[in-house]
Amino acid sequence: MKIGLLETGEPPGDLLEKYGSYSSMFETLLGPRYAYRVYDVQKGRLPEHPAENDAYLITGSAAGVYEPLPWIEPLKTFLRQAKGETPLVGVCFGHQIMAEAFGGKVEKSDKGWGVGLQAYDVSGAAPWMDDAVTVAVPGSHQDQVVELPPDARVLAGSAFTPYGVLAYDEAKAISMQFHPEFDPAYATALIEARRGTRFTDEQAEAAIASLAAPNDRARMAEWITRFLAQETSR
């Protein structure tokens, strides 16, 4: 299976050299069973047609989906073209821009930052999921989906992030707000890089401490793998 990785951002500062790109993190998370092709969306690179790959994954980004950046609208247009034709997986910014492209709304939340290990209660079911009742995965976001697209279904969320995991059942698409590709070491380094600017010392310490707890990154990788297998076999 060929997966197109729509890379919409990169780790800040020297974290890119130490931990690799977001696309490489997803390659590590999902493993060598797939063939990957990376598209630098910020440089205007997108597939010529959705059929260029068997599925697409949209990464995280420091950008906001509502910003007037030249690559945002072309990405939304591509996602609308791919919707229902090619399986889509969105993570963090990817989760948000899929929601915007499909008729929802994203904004900078007045709740502030969700950072550290983020736990969601599972409220919906899909064939590619297991029987987990809660899932906990590293997260880092201030923007949130605040209005659902008409065809979105909530699978998991929290009081802080009500629309944490979404499914678009008829569109071959799923998305999630947290970051299964972030291992705890990278998530910790990212928090440290933003300590004193985006987070107070108290917030940073609490977020870093939370990352010592068990997480469901491997479970999310399995959910994504089973989703892709399901949708590409239709």
Phi and psi in degrees as GROMACS dihedral restraints (atoms count N, CA, C in turn):
[ dihedral_restraints ]
;  ai    aj    ak    al  type     phi  dphi    fc
    3     4     5     6     1   -99.1    20    10
    4     5     6     7     1   122.4    20    10
    6     7     8     9     1  -110.4    20    10
    7     8     9    10     1   125.0    20    10
    9    10    11    12     1   -88.3    20    10
   10    11    12    13     1   120.8    20    10
   12    13    14    15     1   -95.6    20    10
   13    14    15    16     1   108.4    20    10
   15    16    17    18     1   -86.8    20    10
   16    17    18    19     1    95.7    20    10
   18    19    20    21     1   -86.2    20    10
   19    20    21    22     1   116.1    20    10
   21    22    23    24     1  -110.1    20    10
   22    23    24    25     1     5.4    20    10
   24    25    26    27     1  -172.0    20    10
   25    26    27    28     1  -179.7    20    10
   27    28    29    30     1  -149.7    20    10
   28    29    30    31     1   159.1    20    10
   30    31    32    33     1   -57.9    20    10
   31    32    33    34     1   144.0    20    10
   33    34    35    36     1   -77.4    20    10
   34    35    36    37     1   153.2    20    10
   36    37    38    39     1    56.6    20    10
   37    38    39    40     1  -136.4    20    10
   39    40    41    42     1   -82.6    20    10
   40    41    42    43     1     2.8    20    10
   42    43    44    45     1   -68.8    20    10
   43    44    45    46     1   -28.2    20    10
   45    46    47    48     1   -62.3    20    10
   46    47    48    49     1   -46.0    20    10
   48    49    50    51     1   -66.6    20    10
   49    50    51    52     1   -37.4    20    10
   51    52    53    54     1   -79.1    20    10
   52    53    54    55     1   -39.6    20    10
   54    55    56    57     1  -111.1    20    10
   55    56    57    58     1    -9.4    20    10
   57    58    59    60     1    89.1    20    10
   58    59    60    61     1   174.5    20    10
   60    61    62    63     1   -78.3    20    10
   61    62    63    64     1   167.4    20    10
   63    64    65    66     1   -65.1    20    10
   64    65    66    67     1   -35.2    20    10
   66    67    68    69     1   -65.1    20    10
   67    68    69    70     1   -40.2    20    10
   69    70    71    72     1   -66.4    20    10
   70    71    72    73     1   -32.9    20    10
   72    73    74    75     1   -62.9    20    10
   73    74    75    76     1   -39.7    20    10
   75    76    77    78     1   -70.0    20    10
   76    77    78    79     1   -35.3    20    10
   78    79    80    81     1   -62.1    20    10
   79    80    81    82     1   -40.2    20    10
   81    82    83    84     1   -66.8    20    10
   82    83    84    85     1   -43.3    20    10
   84    85    86    87     1   -62.4    20    10
   85    86    87    88     1   -46.9    20    10
   87    88    89    90     1   -88.9    20    10
   88    89    90    91     1   -19.9    20    10
   90    91    92    93     1    86.8    20    10
   91    92    93    94     1   180.0    20    10
   93    94    95    96     1   -82.1    20    10
   94    95    96    97     1     6.7    20    10
   96    97    98    99     1   -69.7    20    10
   97    98    99   100     1   -17.6    20    10
   99   100   101   102     1  -110.7    20    10
  100   101   102   103     1   158.3    20    10
  102   103   104   105     1   -99.0    20    10
  103   104   105   106     1   132.0    20    10
  105   106   107   108     1  -113.5    20    10
  106   107   108   109     1   143.7    20    10
  108   109   110   111     1  -132.5    20    10
  109   110   111   112     1   126.7    20    10
  111   112   113   114     1  -100.4    20    10
  112   113   114   115     1   135.1    20    10
  114   115   116   117     1  -118.9    20    10
  115   116   117   118     1   121.4    20    10
  117   118   119   120     1   -82.1    20    10
  118   119   120   121     1    90.8    20    10
  120   121   122   123     1   -65.5    20    10
  121   122   123   124     1   -35.2    20    10
  123   124   125   126     1   -63.3    20    10
  124   125   126   127     1   -23.4    20    10
  126   127   128   129     1   -94.5    20    10
  127   128   129   130     1    12.5    20    10
  129   130   131   132     1    83.4    20    10
  130   131   132   133     1    15.2    20    10
  132   133   134   135     1   -96.7    20    10
  133   134   135   136     1   118.0    20    10
  135   136   137   138     1  -136.4    20    10
  136   137   138   139     1   158.2    20    10
  138   139   140   141     1   -59.8    20    10
  139   140   141   142     1   147.6    20    10
  141   142   143   144     1   -70.1    20    10
  142   143   144   145     1   -28.6    20    10
  144   145   146   147     1  -153.8    20    10
  145   146   147   148     1   145.1    20    10
  147   148   149   150     1   -53.8    20    10
  148   149   150   151     1   -29.9    20    10
  150   151   152   153     1   -71.5    20    10
  151   152   153   154     1    -2.2    20    10
  153   154   155   156     1   -63.1    20    10
  154   155   156   157     1   -25.6    20    10
  156   157   158   159     1  -136.5    20    10
  157   158   159   160     1   166.5    20    10
  159   160   161   162     1   -81.1    20    10
  160   161   162   163     1   -22.3    20    10
  162   163   164   165     1  -161.5    20    10
  163   164   165   166     1   165.2    20    10
  165   166   167   168     1  -134.1    20    10
  166   167   168   169     1   146.1    20    10
  168   169   170   171     1  -127.1    20    10
  169   170   171   172     1   129.1    20    10
  171   172   173   174     1  -104.7    20    10
  172   173   174   175     1   124.5    20    10
  174   175   176   177     1   -83.9    20    10
  175   176   177   178     1  -178.8    20    10
  177   178   179   180     1   -78.8    20    10
  178   179   180   181     1   168.4    20    10
  180   181   182   183     1  -160.7    20    10
  181   182   183   184     1   152.3    20    10
  183   184   185   186     1   -76.6    20    10
  184   185   186   187     1   -11.8    20    10
  186   187   188   189     1   -76.9    20    10
  187   188   189   190     1   158.4    20    10
  189   190   191   192     1  -100.1    20    10
  190   191   192   193     1   142.5    20    10
  192   193   194   195     1   -65.9    20    10
  193   194   195   196     1   -17.2    20    10
  195   196   197   198     1   -92.6    20    10
  196   197   198   199     1    -0.5    20    10
  198   199   200   201     1   -77.3    20    10
  199   200   201   202     1   146.7    20    10
  201   202   203   204     1   -82.3    20    10
  202   203   204   205     1    56.4    20    10
  204   205   206   207     1   -89.5    20    10
  205   206   207   208     1   145.6    20    10
  207   208   209   210     1   -66.5    20    10
  208   209   210   211     1   -18.7    20    10
  210   211   212   213     1   -95.2    20    10
  211   212   213   214     1    -8.6    20    10
  213   214   215   216     1   -68.5    20    10
  214   215   216   217     1   -53.1    20    10
  216   217   218   219     1   -64.4    20    10
  217   218   219   220     1   -41.4    20    10
  219   220   221   222     1   -59.4    20    10
  220   221   222   223     1   -36.1    20    10
  222   223   224   225     1   -66.2    20    10
  223   224   225   226     1   -43.2    20    10
  225   226   227   228     1   -60.1    20    10
  226   227   228   229     1   -42.4    20    10
  228   229   230   231     1   -60.9    20    10
  229   230   231   232     1   -43.6    20    10
  231   232   233   234     1   -62.7    20    10
  232   233   234   235     1   -42.3    20    10
  234   235   236   237     1   -63.3    20    10
  235   236   237   238     1   -37.9    20    10
  237   238   239   240     1   -67.6    20    10
  238   239   240   241     1   -34.7    20    10
  240   241   242   243     1   -66.8    20    10
  241   242   243   244     1   -38.7    20    10
  243   244   245   246     1   -79.1    20    10
  244   245   246   247     1   -23.6    20    10
  246   247   248   249     1   -56.4    20    10
  247   248   249   250     1   124.1    20    10
  249   250   251   252     1    84.3    20    10
  250   251   252   253     1   -11.8    20    10
  252   253   254   255     1  -104.5    20    10
  253   254   255   256     1   -42.9    20    10
  255   256   257   258     1  -131.8    20    10
  256   257   258   259     1   133.7    20    10
  258   259   260   261     1   -56.4    20    10
  259   260   261   262     1   137.9    20    10
  261   262   263   264     1  -126.0    20    10
  262   263   264   265     1   139.3    20    10
  264   265   266   267     1  -129.5    20    10
  265   266   267   268     1   124.5    20    10
  267   268   269   270     1  -116.1    20    10
  268   269   270   271     1   138.6    20    10
  270   271   272   273     1  -128.6    20    10
  271   272   273   274     1   125.2    20    10
  273   274   275   276     1    55.6    20    10
  274   275   276   277     1  -105.5    20    10
  276   277   278   279     1   -55.9    20    10
  277   278   279   280     1   -38.8    20    10
  279   280   281   282     1   -60.8    20    10
  280   281   282   283     1   -40.5    20    10
  282   283   284   285     1   -59.7    20    10
  283   284   285   286     1   -44.1    20    10
  285   286   287   288     1   -71.4    20    10
  286   287   288   289     1   -43.3    20    10
  288   289   290   291     1   -73.6    20    10
  289   290   291   292     1   -28.6    20    10
  291   292   293   294     1   -63.1    20    10
  292   293   294   295     1   -44.5    20    10
  294   295   296   297     1   -60.5    20    10
  295   296   297   298     1   -44.8    20    10
  297   298   299   300     1   -63.8    20    10
  298   299   300   301     1   -44.3    20    10
  300   301   302   303     1   -63.8    20    10
  301   302   303   304     1   -30.5    20    10
  303   304   305   306     1   -98.3    20    10
  304   305   306   307     1     8.7    20    10
  306   307   308   309     1   110.6    20    10
  307   308   309   310     1     7.3    20    10
  309   310   311   312     1   -94.5    20    10
  310   311   312   313     1  -165.7    20    10
  312   313   314   315     1  -140.5    20    10
  313   314   315   316     1   139.3    20    10
  315   316   317   318     1  -125.2    20    10
  316   317   318   319     1   141.4    20    10
  318   319   320   321     1  -150.0    20    10
  319   320   321   322     1   166.4    20    10
  321   322   323   324     1   -72.3    20    10
  322   323   324   325     1   119.5    20    10
  324   325   326   327     1   -75.9    20    10
  325   326   327   328     1   139.8    20    10
  327   328   329   330     1   -76.8    20    10
  328   329   330   331     1    -1.4    20    10
  330   331   332   333     1   -76.9    20    10
  331   332   333   334     1   -14.1    20    10
  333   334   335   336     1    89.5    20    10
  334   335   336   337     1  -155.9    20    10
  336   337   338   339     1   -84.7    20    10
  337   338   339   340     1   137.7    20    10
  339   340   341   342     1  -102.7    20    10
  340   341   342   343     1   110.4    20    10
  342   343   344   345     1  -143.1    20    10
  343   344   345   346     1   151.8    20    10
  345   346   347   348     1    91.4    20    10
  346   347   348   349     1  -160.8    20    10
  348   349   350   351     1   -73.8    20    10
  349   350   351   352     1   123.0    20    10
  351   352   353   354     1  -109.3    20    10
  352   353   354   355     1   121.4    20    10
  354   355   356   357     1  -102.6    20    10
  355   356   357   358     1   131.3    20    10
  357   358   359   360     1  -119.1    20    10
  358   359   360   361     1   140.5    20    10
  360   361   362   363     1   -84.0    20    10
  361   362   363   364     1   133.3    20    10
  363   364   365   366     1   -81.7    20    10
  364   365   366   367     1   123.6    20    10
  366   367   368   369     1  -120.5    20    10
  367   368   369   370     1    -7.2    20    10
  369   370   371   372     1  -131.9    20    10
  370   371   372   373     1   174.9    20    10
  372   373   374   375     1  -135.2    20    10
  373   374   375   376     1   150.3    20    10
  375   376   377   378     1  -148.5    20    10
  376   377   378   379     1   154.3    20    10
  378   379   380   381     1   -59.9    20    10
  379   380   381   382     1   -25.9    20    10
  381   382   383   384     1   -87.9    20    10
  382   383   384   385     1    -2.7    20    10
  384   385   386   387     1   -91.2    20    10
  385   386   387   388     1   168.5    20    10
  387   388   389   390     1  -109.6    20    10
  388   389   390   391     1  -157.9    20    10
  390   391   392   393     1   -96.7    20    10
  391   392   393   394     1    20.2    20    10
  393   394   395   396     1   -59.8    20    10
  394   395   396   397     1   140.5    20    10
  396   397   398   399     1  -102.4    20    10
  397   398   399   400     1   -20.9    20    10
  399   400   401   402     1  -139.5    20    10
  400   401   402   403     1   151.9    20    10
  402   403   404   405     1  -135.1    20    10
  403   404   405   406     1   139.3    20    10
  405   406   407   408     1  -129.0    20    10
  406   407   408   409     1   123.8    20    10
  408   409   410   411     1  -143.7    20    10
  409   410   411   412     1   145.6    20    10
  411   412   413   414     1   -56.4    20    10
  412   413   414   415     1   143.1    20    10
  414   415   416   417     1  -140.2    20    10
  415   416   417   418     1   161.6    20    10
  417   418   419   420     1  -161.8    20    10
  418   419   420   421     1    98.0    20    10
  420   421   422   423     1  -159.3    20    10
  421   422   423   424     1   152.1    20    10
  423   424   425   426     1  -119.6    20    10
  424   425   426   427     1   -36.4    20    10
  426   427   428   429     1   -69.6    20    10
  427   428   429   430     1   150.5    20    10
  429   430   431   432     1  -146.1    20    10
  430   431   432   433     1   153.8    20    10
  432   433   434   435     1   -71.6    20    10
  433   434   435   436     1   122.9    20    10
  435   436   437   438     1  -112.6    20    10
  436   437   438   439     1   -17.8    20    10
  438   439   440   441     1  -133.8    20    10
  439   440   441   442     1   128.5    20    10
  441   442   443   444     1   -75.3    20    10
  442   443   444   445     1   144.5    20    10
  444   445   446   447     1   -62.6    20    10
  445   446   447   448     1   156.5    20    10
  447   448   449   450     1   -57.4    20    10
  448   449   450   451     1   -32.9    20    10
  450   451   452   453     1  -104.6    20    10
  451   452   453   454     1    14.6    20    10
  453   454   455   456     1   -86.8    20    10
  454   455   456   457     1   145.9    20    10
  456   457   458   459     1  -125.4    20    10
  457   458   459   460     1   132.2    20    10
  459   460   461   462     1   -81.8    20    10
  460   461   462   463     1   126.0    20    10
  462   463   464   465     1  -103.1    20    10
  463   464   465   466     1   -29.0    20    10
  465   466   467   468     1  -161.4    20    10
  466   467   468   469     1   154.6    20    10
  468   469   470   471     1  -179.4    20    10
  469   470   471   472     1  -175.4    20    10
  471   472   473   474     1  -142.5    20    10
  472   473   474   475     1   175.4    20    10
  474   475   476   477     1   -62.0    20    10
  475   476   477   478     1   -34.4    20    10
  477   478   479   480     1   -76.7    20    10
  478   479   480   481     1   -39.4    20    10
  480   481   482   483     1  -128.1    20    10
  481   482   483   484     1    81.6    20    10
  483   484   485   486     1   -60.5    20    10
  484   485   486   487     1   -34.6    20    10
  486   487   488   489     1  -105.3    20    10
  487   488   489   490     1    63.3    20    10
  489   490   491   492     1   -77.2    20    10
  490   491   492   493     1   -41.3    20    10
  492   493   494   495     1  -132.7    20    10
  493   494   495   496     1   127.5    20    10
  495   496   497   498     1  -121.7    20    10
  496   497   498   499     1   150.0    20    10
  498   499   500   501     1  -125.9    20    10
  499   500   501   502     1   140.4    20    10
  501   502   503   504     1  -115.9    20    10
  502   503   504   505     1    85.0    20    10
  504   505   506   507     1   -59.1    20    10
  505   506   507   508     1   -39.7    20    10
  507   508   509   510     1   -86.1    20    10
  508   509   510   511     1    -3.1    20    10
  510   511   512   513     1  -111.9    20    10
  511   512   513   514     1     4.9    20    10
  513   514   515   516     1    57.6    20    10
  514   515   516   517     1    45.8    20    10
  516   517   518   519     1  -143.0    20    10
  517   518   519   520     1   140.2    20    10
  519   520   521   522     1  -137.3    20    10
  520   521   522   523     1   158.9    20    10
  522   523   524   525     1  -155.2    20    10
  523   524   525   526     1   159.1    20    10
  525   526   527   528     1  -146.2    20    10
  526   527   528   529     1   146.1    20    10
  528   529   530   531     1   -81.7    20    10
  529   530   531   532     1   -34.7    20    10
  531   532   533   534     1   -79.8    20    10
  532   533   534   535     1  -178.9    20    10
  534   535   536   537     1  -119.2    20    10
  535   536   537   538     1    86.5    20    10
  537   538   539   540     1   -65.7    20    10
  538   539   540   541     1   -20.2    20    10
  540   541   542   543     1   -76.9    20    10
  541   542   543   544     1   -14.3    20    10
  543   544   545   546     1   -82.7    20    10
  544   545   546   547     1   112.5    20    10
  546   547   548   549     1   -77.6    20    10
  547   548   549   550     1   161.2    20    10
  549   550   551   552     1   -57.9    20    10
  550   551   552   553     1   -32.1    20    10
  552   553   554   555     1   -65.3    20    10
  553   554   555   556     1   -44.5    20    10
  555   556   557   558     1   -68.3    20    10
  556   557   558   559     1   -43.1    20    10
  558   559   560   561     1   -58.2    20    10
  559   560   561   562     1   -39.0    20    10
  561   562   563   564     1   -65.7    20    10
  562   563   564   565     1   -44.9    20    10
  564   565   566   567     1   -63.1    20    10
  565   566   567   568     1   -36.8    20    10
  567   568   569   570     1   -66.5    20    10
  568   569   570   571     1   -41.3    20    10
  570   571   572   573     1   -62.4    20    10
  571   572   573   574     1   -44.5    20    10
  573   574   575   576     1   -61.5    20    10
  574   575   576   577     1   -37.6    20    10
  576   577   578   579     1   -65.8    20    10
  577   578   579   580     1   -24.5    20    10
  579   580   581   582     1  -106.9    20    10
  580   581   582   583     1     1.8    20    10
  582   583   584   585     1   -61.3    20    10
  583   584   585   586     1   131.6    20    10
  585   586   587   588     1    86.0    20    10
  586   587   588   589     1   -11.2    20    10
  588   589   590   591     1  -112.5    20    10
  589   590   591   592     1   -62.7    20    10
  591   592   593   594     1   -91.2    20    10
  592   593   594   595     1   -28.8    20    10
  594   595   596   597     1  -124.7    20    10
  595   596   597   598     1   146.1    20    10
  597   598   599   600     1   -74.0    20    10
  598   599   600   601     1   165.8    20    10
  600   601   602   603     1   -57.7    20    10
  601   602   603   604     1   -41.1    20    10
  603   604   605   606     1   -63.1    20    10
  604   605   606   607     1   -44.7    20    10
  606   607   608   609     1   -64.0    20    10
  607   608   609   610     1   -42.4    20    10
  609   610   611   612     1   -62.6    20    10
  610   611   612   613     1   -45.5    20    10
  612   613   614   615     1   -62.6    20    10
  613   614   615   616     1   -43.1    20    10
  615   616   617   618     1   -64.8    20    10
  616   617   618   619     1   -41.8    20    10
  618   619   620   621     1   -65.5    20    10
  619   620   621   622     1   -43.8    20    10
  621   622   623   624     1   -64.1    20    10
  622   623   624   625     1   -41.7    20    10
  624   625   626   627     1   -61.0    20    10
  625   626   627   628     1   -37.3    20    10
  627   628   629   630     1   -64.6    20    10
  628   629   630   631     1   -27.4    20    10
  630   631   632   633     1   -72.7    20    10
  631   632   633   634     1    -9.2    20    10
  633   634   635   636     1   -77.2    20    10
  634   635   636   637     1   -15.5    20    10
  636   637   638   639     1   -76.8    20    10
  637   638   639   640     1   159.5    20    10
  639   640   641   642     1   -58.6    20    10
  640   641   642   643     1   148.0    20    10
  642   643   644   645     1  -130.2    20    10
  643   644   645   646     1   169.8    20    10
  645   646   647   648     1  -111.0    20    10
  646   647   648   649     1    32.6    20    10
  648   649   650   651     1   -60.0    20    10
  649   650   651   652     1   -44.5    20    10
  651   652   653   654     1   -64.6    20    10
  652   653   654   655     1   -37.5    20    10
  654   655   656   657     1   -63.8    20    10
  655   656   657   658     1   -42.1    20    10
  657   658   659   660     1   -63.7    20    10
  658   659   660   661     1   -38.6    20    10
  660   661   662   663     1   -60.9    20    10
  661   662   663   664     1   -40.4    20    10
  663   664   665   666     1   -68.3    20    10
  664   665   666   667     1   -39.6    20    10
  666   667   668   669     1   -61.5    20    10
  667   668   669   670     1   -45.5    20    10
  669   670   671   672     1   -62.9    20    10
  670   671   672   673     1   -42.9    20    10
  672   673   674   675     1   -61.5    20    10
  673   674   675   676     1   -44.5    20    10
  675   676   677   678     1   -69.0    20    10
  676   677   678   679     1   -37.0    20    10
  678   679   680   681     1   -60.9    20    10
  679   680   681   682     1   -47.3    20    10
  681   682   683   684     1   -63.5    20    10
  682   683   684   685     1   -39.6    20    10
  684   685   686   687     1   -63.4    20    10
  685   686   687   688     1   -42.4    20    10
  687   688   689   690     1   -62.6    20    10
  688   689   690   691     1   -47.9    20    10
  690   691   692   693     1   -77.1    20    10
  691   692   693   694     1   -27.8    20    10
  693   694   695   696     1   -83.9    20    10
  694   695   696   697     1    -8.4    20    10
  696   697   698   699     1   -95.3    20    10
  697   698   699   700     1    -5.0    20    10
